[in-house]
Amino acid sequence: MERADESLLPGVYKEVGKALHTDPTGLGSLTLFRSIVQCLCYPLAAYLSGRQNRTHVIALGAFLWSAATFLVAISSTFTQVAISRGLNGIGLAIVGPAIQSLVADSTDESNRGIAFGWLQLTGNFGSILGGLISVLLAETSFMGIPGWRISFHLVGFISIVVGILVRLFAKDPRFIDNYGNVKEQPPQKPFREEVRELLKEARAVVKVPSFQILVAQGVSGSFPWSSLSFTPMWLELIGFSHKTTALLLTLFNVALSIGGLFGGKMGDVLAKHLPNSGRIILSQISSGSAIPLAAILLLGLPDDPSTAAIHGLVLFIMGLTISWNGPATNKYVSFEPLYHSSLSGFSCIYPSV
C-alpha cells in the first residue's frame, strides 16, 4: 500500500494538472515537497524504528499517509495539494526504515537478498494496484466527482484497513520471540540520552565506507527513478490511451517484480561463491544495462501510439534488468544487525534530496 500510494499522483498527473491549472514543472514540485518533508523525517524514522515496536510504527505510518491521501482527494488548489503531499511524506518516511530493518532482523545472510526481493515484488504489485486504479479511473467520474479524486479516496481507505491489520497481527521479533512470548525489554531511557545514542549511531554509520558508497550510489541512482514517475504522463502525451498506458505500466511493474526477486536470489547465490564481490558484480550489470535500454526507449522508439507492442517489450526487458540493485546489494545485506534501523533511516536521507 505504501507503493500504491506513491504511484497514485504520477498516474493522474495529466488530470491533476488540468484541475489545478499547472504545468509539468508544478506537478514535479509536488513530489519535491513530499521528498523534502520525507527527508526531514528520516531521523525521526530511525529513532522510532530503532527504539519502538516496528509493527506499531508501520501501522502509524499507514494511518498518517492515508489521512494525507484523503486530504489530496478533497483539495481544490495547488497549495492545498502541496501541503497534503508534504504531510504524506511524514507517513511514508517512518514506514520505510521500519519495514526494511524488520526484514533485515528477521533473516540472515543466506536468505536476506531473496527476502528483500519478495519485499520489492509486493511493493511493485502495490505500484501496479495504484497505477491501475489511478489511470483507469482518471477519465471517469461518479456523481460529479472526478475519477482521480475517487482513486485517492479508495487507496486511502484500503491503507487504513491494512494499517489496522498490521497493528493487530504483525509481530516484531525484537519484542516477540518465535513462540509468541513477549520478550523482556530494557528500561526506558530518558529522551535526551536516547537522542545522544541516536547521534552516536549516526556518526558510526556515516563512517562505514560501504554506507558512504551506497549513499553516493543512491543519490545518483535516484535521478532516473524519479524521472520514471513521469512515465504515465509521457505515454499519454505521446498519444496512448488511458487503458494502453495502464497496460504498459503494468507490464513494467510486473517485470520489476520478477527482476527484483531474481536479483535478490542471485545476490544470495553469488555472495556464497564471491563473498566480497558477487553482489557488486550483479549490481554493476544491472546498472549498466539501464543506459542502453533507456536510450532505446526514449530516443530509439518513435513517438507513435501505434507502437504499443514494441514499447511494452522494451519496458518489460528494462524492468527485468534494472531492478536487481535494491534486493541484491543496497538493502543493507552486509551490515551488522546492531545498525539495521539506523542504516535504514539515515541512508534514505540523501537519495530523497
C-alpha positions in Angstrom: 0.0 0.0 0.0 3.0 2.3 0.5 4.0 1.9 -3.1 0.3 2.1 -4.3 0.0 5.5 -2.5 3.3 6.7 -4.1 2.1 5.8 -7.6 -1.3 7.5 -7.4 -0.3 11.0 -8.3 2.1 10.2 -11.2 -0.7 8.1 -12.7 -3.0 11.2 -12.9 -0.5 14.0 -13.5 -2.4 15.0 -16.7 -5.8 15.3 -14.9 -4.4 16.9 -11.8 -2.5 19.4 -14.0 -5.7 20.4 -15.7 -7.7 20.6 -12.4 -5.0 22.7 -10.7 -4.1 24.7 -13.9 -0.4 23.8 -13.6 2.4 22.5 -15.9 4.7 19.5 -15.5 7.2 21.7 -13.5 4.5 22.4 -11.0 3.5 18.8 -10.8 7.1 17.8 -10.3 7.3 20.3 -7.4 4.5 18.4 -5.6 6.8 15.4 -5.5 9.6 17.7 -4.4 7.6 18.9 -1.4 6.9 15.4 -0.3 10.5 14.4 -0.7 11.7 17.4 1.4 9.3 16.5 4.2 10.2 12.8 3.9 13.9 13.6 4.1 13.5 15.8 7.2 11.5 13.0 8.9 14.0 10.2 8.3 16.0 10.9 11.5 12.7 10.5 13.4 12.1 7.3 11.5 15.5 6.0 12.5 14.7 6.8 16.1 11.2 5.2 16.0 12.3 2.0 14.2 15.3 1.6 16.5 13.5 2.0 19.8 9.8 1.3 19.3 7.8 -1.7 18.2 8.2 -1.5 14.4 4.8 -3.0 13.6 3.2 -0.2 15.6 5.4 2.3 13.7 4.3 0.8 10.3 0.7 1.0 11.4 1.1 4.6 12.4 2.7 5.5 9.1 -0.1 3.9 7.2 -2.7 5.9 9.1 -0.7 9.1 8.5 -0.3 8.7 4.8 -3.9 7.5 4.4 -5.1 10.7 6.1 -2.9 12.8 3.8 -4.2 10.9 0.8 -7.8 11.8 1.8 -6.7 15.4 2.0 -5.3 15.3 -1.5 -8.6 13.9 -2.8 -10.6 16.9 -1.4 -8.0 19.6 -2.2 -9.1 22.2 -4.8 -5.9 24.4 -5.1 -2.3 23.7 -5.8 -1.3 25.0 -2.4 -3.7 22.6 -0.6 -2.4 19.6 -2.7 1.3 20.6 -2.0 0.6 20.8 1.8 -1.2 17.4 1.7 1.6 15.8 -0.2 4.1 17.2 2.3 2.1 15.6 5.1 2.0 12.4 3.1 5.8 12.4 3.3 5.7 12.0 7.1 3.9 8.7 6.9 6.0 7.4 4.1 9.2 8.3 5.9 8.6 6.5 9.1 7.3 3.3 7.4 10.3 2.6 5.1 13.1 2.2 7.6 10.8 0.2 9.9 9.9 -2.3 7.2 13.5 -2.7 5.9 15.0 -3.1 9.4 12.2 -5.6 10.3 13.0 -7.7 7.3 16.8 -7.5 7.9 16.3 -8.6 11.6 14.0 -11.5 10.5 16.5 -13.0 8.1 20.2 -13.9 7.9 23.0 -13.6 5.3 21.9 -16.7 3.4 18.4 -15.5 2.6 18.2 -11.8 3.2 18.5 -11.0 -0.5 15.6 -13.1 -1.5 13.6 -11.7 1.4 14.2 -8.2 0.1 13.3 -9.5 -3.4 9.9 -10.6 -2.1 9.5 -7.2 -0.4 10.3 -5.5 -3.7 7.9 -7.8 -5.5 5.0 -7.0 -3.2 5.9 -3.3 -3.4 5.7 -3.4 -7.2 2.4 -5.1 -7.1 1.3 -2.1 -4.9 2.5 0.2 -7.7 0.5 -1.9 -10.2 -2.6 -1.5 -8.0 -2.1 2.2 -7.5 -1.3 2.8 -11.2 -4.2 0.8 -12.5 -6.7 2.4 -10.1 -5.5 6.0 -10.9 -5.0 5.6 -14.6 -8.3 3.7 -15.3 -10.4 5.9 -13.1 -8.8 9.1 -14.3 -11.1 9.6 -17.3 -14.3 8.6 -15.4 -16.5 10.4 -12.8 -19.0 9.3 -10.2 -21.8 11.6 -9.1 -19.8 14.5 -10.4 -16.6 13.5 -8.6 -13.6 13.2 -10.9 -12.2 9.7 -11.1 -8.7 10.8 -10.0 -10.2 12.0 -6.7 -12.1 8.7 -6.2 -8.8 6.8 -6.7 -7.2 8.7 -3.8 -10.2 8.1 -1.6 -10.1 4.4 -2.4 -6.4 3.9 -1.7 -6.7 5.9 1.5 -9.5 3.7 2.7 -7.5 0.5 1.9 -4.4 1.9 3.6 -6.4 2.3 6.8 -7.6 -1.3 6.7 -4.0 -2.5 6.1 -2.8 -0.4 8.9 -5.3 -1.9 11.3 -4.4 -5.4 10.2 -0.7 -4.7 10.7 -1.3 -3.3 14.2 -3.4 -6.3 15.2 -1.5 -9.2 13.7 2.1 -8.3 12.8 4.9 -9.2 15.2 8.2 -7.5 15.8 10.9 -10.2 16.6 12.6 -7.7 18.8 9.6 -7.7 21.1 8.1 -11.2 20.4 10.0 -14.5 20.3 9.4 -17.4 17.9 6.9 -18.9 20.4 4.8 -15.8 20.7 6.1 -14.8 24.1 6.8 -11.2 25.0 10.5 -10.5 25.4 11.7 -8.6 28.4 12.7 -5.1 27.3 15.4 -2.9 28.9 14.2 0.0 31.0 13.2 3.1 29.1 16.0 5.7 28.9 15.5 9.5 29.2 14.7 11.1 25.9 17.9 13.2 25.9 20.0 10.2 26.4 18.3 8.3 23.6 18.9 11.3 21.3 22.6 11.2 22.2 22.7 7.5 21.4 21.0 8.1 18.1 23.6 10.8 17.2 26.4 8.4 18.2 24.9 5.7 16.0 24.6 8.2 13.1 28.3 9.1 13.4 29.2 5.4 13.5 27.1 4.6 10.5 28.4 7.5 8.4 31.9 6.3 8.9 31.2 2.9 7.3 32.8 3.0 3.8 30.2 0.7 2.3 27.5 3.0 3.6 29.1 6.1 2.0 29.3 4.3 -1.3 25.7 3.2 -1.1 24.6 6.8 -0.3 26.6 8.1 -3.3 25.0 5.4 -5.5 21.6 6.3 -4.1 21.9 10.0 -4.8 22.9 9.4 -8.5 20.7 6.4 -8.9 17.6 8.2 -7.7 17.6 10.6 -10.7 16.4 8.1 -13.3 13.9 6.6 -10.9 12.4 10.0 -10.1 12.1 10.7 -13.9 10.3 7.4 -14.3 7.5 8.8 -12.2 6.5 10.9 -15.3 6.2 7.7 -17.4 2.3 7.7 -17.4 2.1 11.4 -18.4 4.8 10.8 -21.1 3.0 7.9 -22.6 -0.3 9.8 -22.6 1.3 12.8 -24.3 2.7 10.5 -27.0 -1.0 9.6 -27.7 -1.5 6.3 -25.8 -5.0 5.9 -24.3 -5.5 5.5 -20.6 -6.1 1.8 -20.9 -3.0 1.3 -23.1 -0.9 3.3 -20.6 -2.2 1.3 -17.7 -1.3 -1.9 -19.6 2.2 -0.7 -20.4 2.8 0.4 -16.8 1.5 -3.0 -15.5 4.0 -4.8 -17.8 6.8 -2.6 -16.5 5.9 -3.2 -12.8 5.5 -6.9 -13.3 8.9 -7.0 -14.9 10.3 -5.0 -11.9 8.7 -7.5 -9.5 10.2 -10.6 -11.3 13.6 -8.8 -11.7 13.7 -7.8 -8.1 13.0 -11.4 -6.9 15.6 -12.7 -9.4 18.2 -10.1 -8.3 17.7 -10.9 -4.6 18.1 -14.7 -5.2 21.1 -14.3 -7.5 22.7 -11.9 -4.9 22.4 -14.6 -2.3 23.9 -17.2 -4.6 26.8 -15.1 -5.8 27.6 -13.9 -2.2 28.3 -17.6 -1.3 30.8 -18.0 -4.1 32.2 -14.5 -4.2 31.6 -13.0 -0.8 33.4 -9.7 -1.4 32.3 -9.0 -5.0 29.4 -11.2 -6.0 26.6 -8.7 -5.1 28.6 -5.8 -6.5 29.1 -7.5 -9.9 25.4 -8.2 -10.1 24.5 -4.6 -9.4 27.1 -3.3 -12.0 25.4 -5.5 -14.6 22.0 -4.2 -13.6 23.0 -0.5 -13.6 25.0 -0.8 -16.8 22.1 -2.4 -18.7 19.8 0.6 -17.8 21.8 3.0 -20.1 21.3 1.4 -23.5 17.8 0.3 -22.7 16.7 3.8 -21.6 18.3 5.2 -24.8 16.3 2.8 -26.9 13.1 3.6 -25.1 13.4 7.4 -25.1 15.5 8.0 -28.3 15.2 5.0 -30.5 11.4 4.3 -30.5 9.1 6.5 -32.4 6.6 8.8 -30.5 3.7 6.9 -32.1 0.7 5.4 -30.3 0.6 2.6 -32.8 3.9 1.2 -31.4 2.4 0.0 -28.1 3.8 -3.6 -28.6 7.4 -2.5 -29.0 7.1 0.0 -26.2 5.7 -2.8 -23.9 8.6 -5.1 -24.9 11.3 -2.6 -24.2 9.7 -1.6 -20.9 9.4 -5.3 -19.9 13.1 -6.1 -20.7 14.1 -2.9 -18.9 12.1 -3.7 -15.8 13.7 -7.2 -15.7 17.2 -5.9 -15.7 17.3 -2.6 -13.8 15.7 -3.9 -10.6 18.5 -6.0 -9.1 20.3 -3.4 -7.1 17.9 -3.0 -4.2 17.4 -6.6 -3.1 20.8 -7.8 -4.2 23.1 -5.1 -2.7 21.5 -1.9 -1.4 19.2 -3.2 1.3 21.9 -3.4 3.9 22.5 -7.1 3.4 26.1 -6.9 4.7 25.7 -4.8 7.8 25.7 -5.8 11.5 22.2 -6.2 13.0 23.1 -3.5 15.5 22.8 -0.8 12.9 19.9 -2.1 10.7 17.4 0.5 11.9 19.9 3.4 11.8 21.2 2.4 8.4 17.6 2.1 7.1 16.8 5.6 8.3 19.9 7.6 7.5 20.6 6.0 4.1 17.3 7.3 2.8 18.0 11.0 3.6 20.4 11.9 0.7 18.7 9.9 -2.1 15.4 11.6 -1.1 17.0 15.0 -1.6 
